[in-house]
Amino acid sequence: MNQNSKEKLNGVFASIKAEADRRFKQMKGDDRHNIFIGMATCGLASGAMEVRAAFEEALSETKVNAHIIPVGCLGHCYAEPLVIVDKPGSPPILYHDMTPGKARLLVKAFLEEGDPVFEHVLGAMEENDTIPSVLEFPRFSRENKIVMANSGVIDPEDVYQYIERGGYWALVKALTLAPEEIIEEILESGLRGRGGAGFLTGLKWRLVRDAREEDKIIICNADEGDPGAYMDRALLESNPHQVIEGIAIAAYAVGARRAIIYVRAEYPLAVKMIKNAIDQSKEIGLLGKGILGTNFDLDISVFQGSGAFVCGEETALIQSIQGKRGMPQPRPPYPSQRGLWGKPTVVNNVKSMASIPPIIEHGARWFRGIGTAKTPGTAIFSVVGNILHAGLVEIPMGVTLRVLIFDICGGIPDKKKFKAVQIGGPSGGCLPETFLDTQVDFDSLTEAGAMMGSGGMVVMDEDACMVDVARYFLDFTQKESCGKCTFCRIGTKHLLDILERITRGEGREGDIELLEDLSLDIREGSLCGLGKTAPNPVLTTVKYFRDEYEAHVREKRCPSMMCRALIAYYIDLEACARGCDACVGSCPTESIFTTEDRKKAIDQTSCVRCGECMTSCPPEYNAVRKVSPPALAPKIERPREG
Amino acid sequence: MVRLVVDNRQIETEEGATVLQACLDNGIYIPNLCYLKEMDSPPGSCRLCLVEVDGYNQPITSCTIKVKEGMIVKTNTEHVRRLQRTAFELLLSVHHVDCRRCPANRSCELQRIAKYLHLGVKLKRFEQLERRVKIVQDHPCLEYVPSRCVLCGRCIFMCQRENGQAMLSFARRGLDTVISFFGEGDKARATCGQCYACVEACPVAALLIRNAHSQ
């Protein structure tokens, strides 16, 4: 395929761009108010649908010329539902934690009467004289949005809004270049696969381009399955066109005419958005036959996976598309040599694909200026758990965990102490406080014992029991093992059984060493990445929190007092108020009884350690105590009935 | 012909052969369960045929690596043995050991590997795992004993090879993975060419010809 004439391409694209500009002008019309409502899954889950209905109802009763524009996700999950109100004469204002009531209030007070209702404002979307701008918040100022730049500000169902903001310009530019030049540019940019392994994207493309087979295939991997990671979903729901544009550039560069987006069926909104986006792009000649008047054809289809975690592994994913059971295959041959239906195949993650258009548009040198020397660009993390401002964060590679957790995401709520952060999903590792100054990039995290993975990040405060955390993740990987190879299928189950035993207080001398030995063997012996990384939560928690394991095994004590079998509740008779019975009704097993001097006590034989009594005890008495090991609780006999 | 050195012994083999096949052809045994000579791309799932090859920083499966001129292979290093021992013990921890009454007794691959690795068939490090295996025992001509099965997949491969289409398959995931057949639960739909290549290929007598009288 030869490069295409710049003039001709620009000419064809100019008419599309003109249409986008025309629509934008109309949208920004003189007296028109625009209400942008975040309607990605996160927004919907927090009630964006009800907020929208309230806006619609209120608007129907007013004369204000206002339009509702559904947009995607800004990444600020802690503040959903989010709404941006763009009123002529005022800077666009971002409102947080919206409710139907606030929606009605905004229409009346702000749209009709001009009062921006300061108490519900998160910030203005641009610098101005009256309202503090969100750009002054560390969350906004330290972020550097390349991949998510348009997420949450454009309507994902309207291709023209993407084009108006510069979308598809990179594709036009790419089509004027020779495929080899594009690959060179991507290689030069140092972009590493954002799916977790960090392989150079450009190198992968070159291998496929150089493969002898004529027919080549592109697969975009959107089979995101880590608990707590949802950036791929957010991206597909918020700005599917950037992903499509990246795929189109990749296809042109390697010489593919077919591309498949593998997305899990549990992401119905993402599936809907991406399908709609493909149709729209086709309609205006950005996909399909003879793209933008060139002889480059590309057909993109969507394949819905059934949600097996292992299908995120590229060889298992390929099996799944072929209609086979999703089981990983030994590599070599790599998919770039023999992939889908035996053809050379590029498998790239959603975020890698979405990184392509900005690189082509601004150049490799610009991209290298962001992030670190070894890992240029940005990383998207979904920061969840015990964290004040949970959500999706896009930061340059190389930012430290401390900055990310404490500055950008606001730190740990309720004045509790930081304990650990699990990075890279169930295959990642748990890092303690001493690693907070680690930079986030592929190599530093791997060196620390965690991994970049897909970018899931679970922050844990002092109340987390690390043995229980390891047990939780092993429970997941064990269930998601495809059952093919011995180490993963049986080995992870043994790890889980030992961990469960320890949390039940039945840990034995030698268990910790057995966990370590077996983990190392599983890591070395397993067939695919899932098995090789499954022991990571065990290895890192044993390494950094060995004292907790030892307390469980030797003293039958859970230092965080989380493992139910190792704790007991009792009522401090000094603090308990005579005659008060707030706790009695809260107990689901009727284990609280009245002592001879009319105070309360807990019958340890029937107590299920739910902790409800502790919650219900009035703060002025605060008489319920939690101890580990259970033997520390004083024994008080329940008086005989009658 | 390609020449390579295995455990300090020089052997010769055809180009394109796997290291495992080359060794087996030259009388060098490497423990294996899921491999069959006829396979073009072995599944590499049992993880027993590990060897150390110069140039690789950790043991790799000899069934998935092709021979190269001058290759130096070691089949019996400490590292290899450690992983093989663990893999074997793991397999044993889900295997119902009852050799005396097992039809595979004396021809069982697990027994052979245990002997080769100087291991018993009794669990020491790990506890016996209970698999929640409920299998519909209604195949028209085969009997499947999941508590013996090592999930090597040889039966599936042979069925595919003999009949052009495998009528057996893996089902479920994780520890609950079993061999299942198309038409499970509905005798009328179950098909079987009755070639019994699967039974022949099974290393542990987990698949047997259904006795007409044993309903």
Chai-1 contact restraints between the chains, C-beta under 6 A:
chainA,res_idxA,chainB,res_idxB,connection_type,confidence,min_distance_angstrom,max_distance_angstrom,comment,restraint_id
A,R325,B,F170,contact,1.0,0.0,6.0,A-B,restraint_1
A,P330,B,G44,contact,1.0,0.0,6.0,A-B,restraint_2
A,P330,B,T64,contact,1.0,0.0,6.0,A-B,restraint_3
A,Q478,B,G174,contact,1.0,0.0,6.0,A-B,restraint_4
A,K479,B,G174,contact,1.0,0.0,6.0,A-B,restraint_5
A,S481,B,G174,contact,1.0,0.0,6.0,A-B,restraint_6
A,C482,B,R173,contact,1.0,0.0,6.0,A-B,restraint_7
A,G483,B,R173,contact,1.0,0.0,6.0,A-B,restraint_8
A,G483,B,G174,contact,1.0,0.0,6.0,A-B,restraint_9
A,G483,B,T177,contact,1.0,0.0,6.0,A-B,restraint_10
A,K484,B,S45,contact,1.0,0.0,6.0,A-B,restraint_11
A,C485,B,S45,contact,1.0,0.0,6.0,A-B,restraint_12
A,C485,B,R47,contact,1.0,0.0,6.0,A-B,restraint_13
A,T486,B,C46,contact,1.0,0.0,6.0,A-B,restraint_14
A,T486,B,R47,contact,1.0,0.0,6.0,A-B,restraint_15
A,T486,B,A87,contact,1.0,0.0,6.0,A-B,restraint_16
A,T486,B,L90,contact,1.0,0.0,6.0,A-B,restraint_17
A,T486,B,L91,contact,1.0,0.0,6.0,A-B,restraint_18
A,F487,B,R47,contact,1.0,0.0,6.0,A-B,restraint_19
A,I490,B,L90,contact,1.0,0.0,6.0,A-B,restraint_20
A,I490,B,V94,contact,1.0,0.0,6.0,A-B,restraint_21
A,G491,B,L90,contact,1.0,0.0,6.0,A-B,restraint_22
A,K493,B,L175,contact,1.0,0.0,6.0,A-B,restraint_23
A,H494,B,F126,contact,1.0,0.0,6.0,A-B,restraint_24
A,D521,B,L83,contact,1.0,0.0,6.0,A-B,restraint_25
A,D521,B,T86,contact,1.0,0.0,6.0,A-B,restraint_26
A,E524,B,Q58,contact,1.0,0.0,6.0,A-B,restraint_27
A,G525,B,R47,contact,1.0,0.0,6.0,A-B,restraint_28
A,G525,B,L83,contact,1.0,0.0,6.0,A-B,restraint_29
A,L527,B,G44,contact,1.0,0.0,6.0,A-B,restraint_30
